[in-house]
Amino acid sequence: MTGIPAPVRPPGLTRRRALTAALTSTAAVLGAGALSGCGSALAADESTVRLWDLFSGADGGLLNDMVRAARPDMPGTRIERTVLEWGTPYYTKLAMASAGGRGPDVAVAHMSRLAGYAPTGLLDPWDLDTLAEYGIRREDFADAVWSRTQFEGRTYAVPLDTHPFIVFFHPEPAAKAGLLAKDGTLDAEAFSSPDKFLAAGRELAKASGKQGIAFGYVTDTAQGWRLFYGLYRQTGGAFRLPAGGPAEVDVDRMAEVIAFMAKLVDGRVNPRQLDYSAAIAAFANRQTAMILSGEWELGTFRAADKNVGAAPFPTVFGTPAVYADSHSFVLPHHPHPDAEHRRRAHRAVAALLKAGQIWATAGHIPAYRPVTRTNAYQKLQPQSHYAQAASHVVLDPAVWFAGAGSDFQNAMSQVLQQALLDGLAPDRAARAMVRRLNTFLSKPSPA
């Protein structure tokens, strides 16, 4: 039987320093009440694996279904979920509980947040040999996602899914505009350059008699950044963020991407002013023929149009790259974990991954690729039409201040909104983004 490796804590890193660093990265500090209920995480019986997650609503119901479906693969084990508030409150509470060794057995975290947790000693590494005993192997995951699970040669996250930024479209106007392939999927070639993309948007507007492409970005804290970063990575431009700075980026390519984004919202392809909710409503009500959005909105769109189409975000600037994040399982730090109970946690996560077909119905791409290779998954439409995006995903830069719900995303999106809505010149917007990048880089790293 392979043993669980002992947790690794960087030299000189005390529990207090780890906690302080993690709270800095979440940009919020909760009071003592934030740990209320954490004591119950220590009172587990041997058969219970306690899981913290941030899935409410439909996703929460699907995770409950997965837990039930996973039971045959984890006999004698019960998963007990605790659902916490999404965003900063969740990550702050997870950091505080982990720093005190009072966290759950397993937690869900965005992969983009890992750089703020693994280096601080707040997480313990997974044992790949133990996971392999239960049928989960490194080769079961796309390199683009698995590469982000690593810190100093150890694995600190096991991906549950990939949730990319994609395009949704209504098939009728898309077909009328001549933008569909013979099999009914989106013709990627028709969107394969900035000029072609804009021309396709205008054709969609003609075909629908209304607007071509919706993109909700006004007052949103992340949408502008999601679109920008995916497109920028398609240019092949450098985006290196060394500790202390300065940022190593290609300002000219940044400006080129921003100029393209501004044309997307020129009032012909897309309404100039759309906030996130308005864009969702416009597409659902068929006021626009296409929308640039996250796959997590599939349920909303299918409720309005069961035949809605979807595709990976087109390669506009030459290099395939799709902005995404990944919900992943992590092991909150415990100073003296029970080896058998840790094995039970490994087995529970393996069982949940194998139940990924259920998770796929929400639109998320299961990270465990044996699920996406089944006939059952191939019959899921439009999910199977954009599954290939998982091979080309790019996550937020692997720095402590980036990731889902971060101040970093908000700061970048604020500058982009000035360019798209207020007319800030693309080159000036690019330089403003670099200045903000350097401000973040000048702050001490939690590691």
C-alpha positions in Angstrom: 0.0 0.0 0.0 1.4 3.4 -1.0 1.7 5.9 1.8 0.4 9.4 1.7 3.3 11.9 1.4 3.9 14.2 4.3 2.8 17.8 3.7 5.5 20.2 2.6 5.8 23.6 4.1 8.3 26.1 2.7 11.2 26.8 5.0 10.6 29.7 7.4 6.8 29.7 6.7 4.9 29.8 10.0 1.2 29.2 10.3 0.7 32.9 11.0 2.7 34.0 8.0 0.8 31.5 5.8 -2.6 32.9 7.0 -1.5 36.5 6.6 -0.3 35.8 3.0 -3.5 34.0 2.0 -5.7 36.7 3.4 -3.7 39.3 1.5 -4.3 37.3 -1.7 -8.1 37.3 -1.2 -8.1 41.0 -0.4 -10.5 40.6 2.6 -10.3 39.7 6.3 -13.3 38.3 8.1 -13.8 38.4 11.8 -13.5 35.6 14.3 -17.0 34.5 13.3 -15.6 33.4 9.9 -14.4 30.1 11.5 -17.8 29.3 13.1 -18.6 25.8 12.2 -15.1 24.9 11.3 -14.8 22.9 14.4 -17.3 20.4 13.1 -14.9 19.6 10.3 -12.7 18.0 12.9 -15.4 15.9 14.4 -15.9 13.6 11.4 -16.4 9.9 11.9 -14.0 7.6 10.0 -16.5 6.9 7.2 -17.3 10.6 6.4 -15.4 12.7 4.0 -16.2 16.3 4.6 -16.3 18.5 1.4 -16.4 22.3 1.2 -17.6 23.7 -2.1 -19.2 26.8 -3.6 -21.8 25.2 -5.8 -25.4 26.4 -5.2 -28.4 26.4 -7.4 -28.4 23.9 -10.3 -24.7 23.1 -10.0 -25.3 22.2 -6.3 -28.1 19.9 -7.2 -25.9 18.2 -9.9 -23.1 17.7 -7.3 -25.6 16.0 -5.0 -26.5 13.7 -7.9 -22.8 13.0 -8.5 -22.4 12.1 -4.8 -25.2 9.6 -5.1 -23.9 8.2 -8.3 -20.4 7.8 -6.8 -21.5 5.6 -3.9 -20.9 2.2 -5.6 -17.3 3.3 -6.2 -16.7 4.3 -2.6 -18.4 1.6 -0.4 -18.5 2.5 3.3 -17.8 6.2 2.6 -20.2 9.1 3.0 -19.6 12.6 1.6 -20.9 15.5 3.6 -21.1 18.8 1.7 -20.9 22.2 3.2 -21.8 25.0 0.7 -20.2 28.4 1.3 -20.6 31.7 -0.4 -18.8 32.1 -3.8 -15.8 34.4 -4.2 -13.7 36.2 -1.5 -15.8 34.9 1.5 -15.2 31.3 0.4 -11.4 31.7 -0.2 -10.9 33.6 3.0 -12.7 31.0 5.1 -10.8 28.2 3.4 -7.5 30.0 4.1 -8.3 30.6 7.7 -9.5 27.0 8.3 -6.4 25.5 6.5 -4.0 27.7 8.4 -5.4 26.5 11.6 -5.5 22.8 10.5 -9.3 22.9 10.9 -10.4 22.6 7.3 -12.5 19.9 5.7 -11.1 16.7 4.3 -11.5 18.0 0.7 -12.4 21.4 -0.8 -13.2 22.7 -4.2 -11.1 25.6 -5.5 -10.6 27.4 -8.8 -7.3 26.3 -10.4 -6.5 29.9 -11.0 -6.4 30.4 -7.3 -3.8 27.7 -6.6 -0.8 30.0 -6.9 -2.1 31.8 -3.8 -2.5 28.7 -1.7 -0.1 25.9 -2.6 3.2 27.9 -2.0 1.9 29.0 1.5 1.5 25.6 3.0 -2.2 25.9 3.2 -2.7 22.8 1.0 -1.3 19.3 1.2 -0.2 17.4 -1.9 -2.2 14.6 -3.5 -0.7 11.1 -3.7 -0.8 10.1 -7.4 -0.1 6.4 -6.6 -3.1 6.3 -4.3 -5.3 8.0 -6.9 -4.0 5.5 -9.5 -5.2 2.6 -7.3 -8.7 4.0 -7.7 -8.3 4.5 -11.5 -7.3 8.1 -11.7 -4.0 8.8 -13.6 -2.2 11.8 -14.7 -2.6 10.8 -18.4 -6.4 11.0 -17.9 -6.2 14.9 -18.0 -5.3 17.4 -20.7 -1.8 18.8 -20.4 -3.2 22.4 -20.5 -5.1 21.9 -17.3 -2.8 19.4 -15.5 0.3 21.6 -15.8 -1.4 24.1 -13.5 -1.8 21.5 -10.7 1.9 21.4 -9.9 4.1 23.2 -7.3 7.7 22.2 -6.7 7.1 18.8 -8.4 4.0 17.8 -6.4 0.4 17.8 -7.3 -1.8 20.1 -5.3 -5.1 20.0 -7.2 -7.1 17.3 -9.1 -9.2 19.0 -11.8 -13.0 18.3 -11.8 -13.7 20.3 -15.0 -12.7 22.9 -17.4 -15.1 25.8 -17.9 -14.1 27.8 -20.9 -15.2 31.1 -22.4 -16.9 30.1 -25.7 -19.5 31.3 -28.2 -23.2 30.4 -28.2 -25.3 30.9 -31.3 -28.8 30.4 -32.6 -28.6 28.0 -35.5 -31.2 29.6 -37.8 -29.6 33.0 -38.3 -26.1 31.4 -38.3 -27.2 29.1 -41.1 -28.8 32.0 -43.0 -25.6 33.9 -42.7 -23.6 31.0 -44.2 -21.6 30.5 -41.0 -22.3 26.8 -40.3 -20.5 23.7 -41.6 -22.4 20.8 -43.2 -22.8 19.0 -39.9 -24.4 22.1 -38.3 -21.4 23.1 -36.3 -19.9 26.6 -36.4 -17.5 27.2 -39.4 -14.4 28.3 -37.5 -12.7 29.5 -40.7 -15.4 32.2 -41.0 -14.1 33.7 -37.8 -10.4 33.1 -38.3 -9.1 36.7 -38.4 -10.2 40.0 -36.9 -11.7 41.2 -40.2 -13.5 37.9 -40.8 -14.9 37.9 -37.2 -16.3 41.4 -37.6 -17.7 40.5 -41.1 -19.4 37.4 -39.6 -20.9 39.6 -36.9 -22.4 41.9 -39.5 -23.8 39.0 -41.5 -25.4 37.6 -38.3 -27.0 41.0 -37.7 -28.4 41.0 -41.2 -29.6 37.4 -40.9 -31.3 38.0 -37.5 -32.7 41.4 -38.5 -31.4 42.7 -35.1 -27.9 42.5 -33.5 -25.1 40.2 -34.5 -23.0 39.4 -31.4 -23.7 40.1 -27.8 -20.9 40.7 -25.2 -21.8 41.8 -21.7 -19.0 43.7 -20.2 -20.2 47.0 -18.7 -19.7 47.1 -14.9 -18.7 43.4 -14.9 -15.6 42.5 -12.9 -14.3 39.8 -15.2 -15.8 39.6 -18.7 -13.5 42.1 -20.3 -10.5 40.4 -19.0 -11.7 36.9 -20.1 -12.1 38.1 -23.7 -8.9 40.1 -23.7 -6.6 37.4 -22.2 -7.9 34.6 -24.4 -7.4 36.8 -27.5 -4.0 38.1 -26.4 -2.7 34.6 -25.9 -3.8 33.8 -29.4 -1.3 36.4 -30.7 1.6 34.5 -29.2 2.7 37.6 -27.3 4.7 37.2 -24.2 2.9 37.5 -20.8 5.4 36.9 -18.1 4.9 38.3 -14.6 8.2 37.9 -12.6 8.0 38.5 -8.9 8.7 42.2 -8.2 8.1 43.1 -11.9 8.2 44.6 -14.3 5.7 42.7 -16.5 7.1 41.3 -19.7 4.4 41.8 -22.3 4.0 42.9 -25.9 2.2 46.3 -25.6 1.7 46.5 -29.4 -0.2 43.2 -29.4 -2.2 44.2 -26.4 -3.2 47.3 -28.2 -4.1 45.3 -31.3 -6.4 43.0 -29.3 -8.0 46.0 -27.5 -8.7 47.7 -30.9 -10.4 44.6 -32.1 -12.5 44.4 -29.0 -13.6 48.0 -29.4 -14.8 47.3 -33.0 -16.8 44.4 -31.6 -18.9 46.8 -29.6 -19.2 49.6 -32.2 -22.9 49.4 -32.3 -23.2 47.4 -35.5 -21.8 44.0 -34.5 -22.8 44.4 -30.8 -24.7 47.0 -28.9 -22.3 49.5 -27.3 -23.6 49.3 -23.8 -24.5 45.8 -22.5 -24.0 44.7 -18.9 -23.7 41.0 -18.2 -27.4 40.4 -17.4 -28.6 42.4 -20.4 -26.4 40.5 -22.7 -27.7 37.2 -21.4 -31.2 38.3 -21.8 -30.7 39.7 -25.3 -29.4 36.4 -26.5 -32.0 34.3 -24.7 -34.7 36.5 -26.2 -33.1 36.2 -29.6 -32.3 39.9 -29.8 -28.8 38.8 -30.9 -27.7 35.8 -33.0 -24.5 35.0 -31.0 -23.0 35.7 -27.6 -19.5 35.6 -26.2 -19.9 34.0 -22.8 -18.9 31.2 -20.4 -20.2 27.7 -20.9 -21.8 28.0 -17.4 -24.7 29.9 -19.0 -25.8 26.8 -21.0 -28.7 26.0 -18.7 -30.1 29.5 -19.1 -29.9 29.5 -22.9 -31.3 26.0 -23.3 -34.3 26.9 -21.3 -35.0 29.6 -23.9 -33.9 27.6 -27.0 -33.4 23.8 -26.7 -31.5 23.8 -30.0 -29.0 26.5 -29.0 -25.6 25.9 -30.6 -22.1 26.4 -29.1 -18.5 26.2 -30.2 -15.0 26.8 -28.8 -13.9 30.4 -29.0 -12.6 30.9 -32.6 -8.9 31.3 -33.2 -8.9 34.9 -34.3 -5.2 35.7 -34.0 -3.4 32.6 -35.3 -2.7 30.5 -32.2 -5.4 28.3 -30.7 -6.2 29.6 -27.1 -9.4 29.6 -25.1 -9.7 31.5 -21.8 -10.9 29.1 -19.1 -10.7 28.2 -15.4 -11.1 24.8 -13.7 -12.9 23.7 -10.6 -10.6 21.4 -8.8 -10.3 19.3 -5.6 -7.7 20.3 -3.1 -6.6 19.0 0.3 -6.7 21.7 3.0 -3.7 21.4 5.2 -3.9 19.1 8.3 -0.8 18.9 10.5 -1.2 15.2 11.3 -3.6 13.7 8.8 -4.8 10.1 9.4 -3.3 8.0 6.5 -6.4 5.8 6.2 -8.8 8.7 6.2 -6.7 10.5 3.5 -7.0 7.3 1.4 -10.7 7.5 1.9 -10.6 11.1 0.6 -8.6 10.1 -2.4 -11.1 7.3 -3.2 -14.1 9.7 -2.8 -12.6 12.2 -5.3 -11.8 9.4 -7.7 -15.4 8.3 -7.5 -16.8 11.8 -8.1 -14.6 12.2 -11.2 -15.9 9.0 -12.7 -19.5 10.4 -12.3 -18.5 13.4 -14.5 -21.1 12.7 -17.1 -23.6 14.2 -14.6 -21.5 17.3 -14.3 -21.3 17.6 -18.0 -25.0 18.2 -18.3 -24.5 21.7 -16.9 -22.1 22.5 -19.7 -18.8 22.1 -17.9 -16.2 19.9 -19.7 -15.2 17.0 -17.4 -11.5 17.2 -16.8 -11.3 13.4 -16.4 -11.1 12.6 -20.1 -12.4 9.0 -20.0 -15.8 10.6 -19.5 -15.6 12.8 -22.6 -14.6 9.7 -24.7 -17.9 7.9 -24.0 -20.7 7.6 -26.4 -23.0 9.1 -23.8 -20.9 12.2 -23.7 -20.7 12.5 -27.5 -24.5 12.5 -27.6 -24.6 15.6 -25.4 -25.2 18.6 -27.6 -23.9 21.3 -27.8 -21.4 20.2 -25.0 -19.6 17.7 -27.2 -19.2 20.4 -29.9 -16.9 22.5 -27.7 -15.2 19.8 -25.7 -12.0 20.3 -27.8 -11.5 23.7 -26.1 -10.1 21.8 -23.1 -6.9 21.1 -25.1 -6.2 24.8 -25.7 -7.3 26.5 -22.5 -5.3 29.3 -20.9 -5.9 30.1 -17.3 -5.1 33.3 -15.5 -1.4 33.9 -15.0 0.0 31.7 -12.2 0.6 34.5 -9.7 -0.8 34.9 -6.2 -3.0 37.9 -7.0 -4.8 36.5 -10.1 -7.7 34.1 -10.4 -11.5 33.9 -10.2 -13.1 36.7 -8.3 -9.8 38.6 -7.8 -9.1 42.3 -7.6 -6.7 41.7 -10.5 -9.5 40.7 -12.9 -11.5 43.7 -11.8 -8.6 46.1 -12.3 -7.9 44.8 -15.8 -11.6 44.9 -16.7 -11.9 48.5 -15.5 -9.3 49.6 -18.0 -10.8 47.6 -20.8 -14.2 49.1 -20.1 -12.7 52.6 -20.5 -11.4 51.5 -23.9 -14.6 49.9 -25.1 -17.1 52.3 -23.6 -15.4 55.6 -23.1 -13.1 55.7 -26.1 -9.7 55.4 -24.4 -7.2 54.8 -27.2 -6.0 51.1 -27.4 -2.3 52.0 -26.9 -3.1 54.1 -23.8 -5.3 51.3 -22.5 -2.5 48.8 -23.0 0.0 50.9 -21.1 -2.6 51.5 -18.3 -3.0 47.7 -18.0 0.8 47.3 -17.7 1.0 49.9 -15.0 -1.6 48.1 -13.0 0.2 44.8 -13.6 3.4 46.3 -12.2 1.5 47.6 -9.2 0.3 44.1 -8.4 3.8 42.7 -9.0 5.3 45.2 -6.6 3.4 43.7 -3.7 5.0 40.9 -1.7 4.2 37.4 -2.8 2.6 35.1 -0.2 5.2 32.5 -1.0 
